[in-house]
């Protein structure tokens, strides 16, 4: 019997899972090397939470920020606060292998001082979203999944572009992200989606991804279509001069309820779904020809 023991032991060892070391560079340029793909992950940004889940690793999340709400499975996880009020103590108690968060988070230095592995991701463009997908996939030990998920996003955006109503192709869009007003410019991931759909943008790339605008800028720009959260659209006509906006006078405003609008402003793996939502909204607008 003893002569079979070496073979049996070798077979048992071969049956054990093999964990490869992973090294990932984040958007600060910092490199974190882990002995194995993380099994306990804290995500402190909704788009990152959605990315982890899109890469089939929802089960590795042990805590999320208060705004992470997709997919439904994450609703049962511990909520750890937001960008400005993350509960450091609760994060530490969860003993994460890695914490994923945004550049703007105020707790990066404190978490690292406590010895936690921290990786920072920030997405403002489609290229950023793709890079984050691929780097997080590598971190999770499934590098092949990043390009696969991105290919699915690309295909869905292309399909959505085919459904844009003919009368609205080339329409100039004003997309509001906050009521100061802040807008999504051509240089943002939202602006890039609009371009992919064959639409224009009244906010040029030179102004940056999400610039704060002088309200008169929008009046002068005379967008063909306005897209914003429902409550923002309701108050637009009361802004000085905005009652003259062609889009509002022609009822060409996509006024989206908060839950749907939220989808459009998250730079993550649901970009394709966001493109579909935009086209559905455009298809429901009055079909008259635009003033050219």
ROVEX-895966 format. One record per residue (C-alpha): z, y, x. Coordinates in pm, whole numbers, plus 50000, padded with zeros to 5 digits. Example, Ala and Ser with C-alpha at 12.3 -4.5 7.8 and 13.67 -1.06 7.14 Angstrom:
! ROVEX-895966
507804955051230
507144989451367
This chain:
! ROVEX-895966
500005000050000
500905024050281
497355023150418
496185039850095
498715068450113
496675091750337
493715088850102
495885094749797
497515125149955
494125139250054
492855134349699
495895152249557
495435181349795
491765184549707
492695185849339
494885216549390
493305250249306
491995269049607
492865306049608
490735328249827
491975360749970
490505391349797
490055426449937
488955455649719
488305492349802
489295516449525
488015551149438
490355567549687
488835546849964
492045526549993
491645489250055
494095464249911
494075428550033
495745401649823
496355365849928
494815354049601
493255368949285
496035385949086
497555366248799
499875394048675
498065426848612
499285460048476
496535483248349
497375519648286
493995531348154
492235519247836
488805515947998
490305494648276
492105472948020
488805467447841
487095459548173
489655432948264
489185417047922
485385418947940
485675399048263
487525371548073
490905379548227
492815393747928
495345366047973
496355379948312
497465413548169
501235416848145
501465453548047
499225482747946
499345520147878
500105532747526
496445540047446
494975506147532
494015490947198
490925469847261
490485440847233
493095432846968
494845408147200
496275436547412
498185451147118
500935425447172
501525435347537
504355457947659
503405494947637
504255514047953
503525550147862
500635572947951
499195590648255
502015615848270
504995595248155
504515559748282
507785540448283
508135530848649
511135508648578
509295488348314
506295483848544
508535470748822
510325446548589
506995430648499
506485420848868
502725427248869
500515414649148
498505446449107
498595478848908
495265494148803
495155530848705
493255563848714
493095589748993
494825614748768
497915593048724
501115609448850
502805576948947
500505563749220
502685574249514
505905562549348
504505528249266
503205523949619
506535535349764
508125506649571
505805482149744
503435475549455
499725469549507
497925498649342
494185502749287
492645534449146
489405535848948
487705566248797
484435564848602
482435595748514
478925581148533
477135548648451
477055540948824
480835545048836
481285521148542
479075495448710
480925498949041
484315495148870
483115464248685
481915448049005
484985456849211
487415445448943
485395413348904
485735407649279
489475414549256
489785388648980
487975362549186
484925361948957
482415384049143
479475369648952
480805382848620
480445419748710
476635419848728
476465397348421
478515421148208
476565451248335
473245434448252
474485429547895
475385466547871
471965477048000
470155454447756
472135467847460
471465504247554
467745496747589
467705479947248
469555509547093
466975533847235
464265516147037
466105524346713
466405562046758
464675578646459
461285592546558
462145626546409
465155629846639
463645618146967
464055645747222
466665663347008
469035686447199
472605673947157
475935691647188
478625665147241
482145679047222
485015661147397
487765686547325
488055718047121
488385744547396
485425736847382
484835710547649
481525692047636
479895661247783
477165673748015
474075656248145
476055644948452
478625625148250
478425588948140
478025601747783
475205624747892
473515596048074
473675574747760
472065603147561
469275605047819
468765567347799
468395571347422
465655597047471
467805626647370
468355660247535
471615677647619
472355714847589
474785712347885
472885708948216
474085686748497
474735717548712
477795725748498
479465692648585
480325661648381
482795676848133
482755714948162
484745739747958
482215762047783
482215797347654
481775792447276
478865817047291
477055792947523
476775767847237
475575794646994
472855805347238
471895769147311
471285761546940
471675723446955
469615702346715
472485677846672
476265681246710
478435651146789
482225653646782
485385639946629
485485644346252
488305669846248
486555691046514
483315692046317
485185702946005
486405734346185
483235743546375
481695766846117
484855788246131
484435794846504
482965829346580
479195827246549
479065789646499
478105791846132
474675801546264
474225768546449
471035751946336
472655717546354
475465727246119
473175745245874
470925714645856
473875690145828
472855673546154
476405666846274
477805632946365
481415637246253
483125605646371
486555592546268
488985590346557
488705552546604
484905553946635
484845585946840
487285569947084
484665543547163
482195570347275
484535587147524
485675555647709
483645548248023
483945510548022
482245478247920
481585490147564
478915515447671
476305494247492
478355493947174
478735531747206
474945535547228
474595515646905
477165537946736
475315569446842
472015556346706
473615545246379
474965580546339
471605596446415
469885573446167
472185586045891
471315622945950
468765642245741
465275632045847
463525665745847
461535675246155
463265695846422
462325731646497
460515730246832
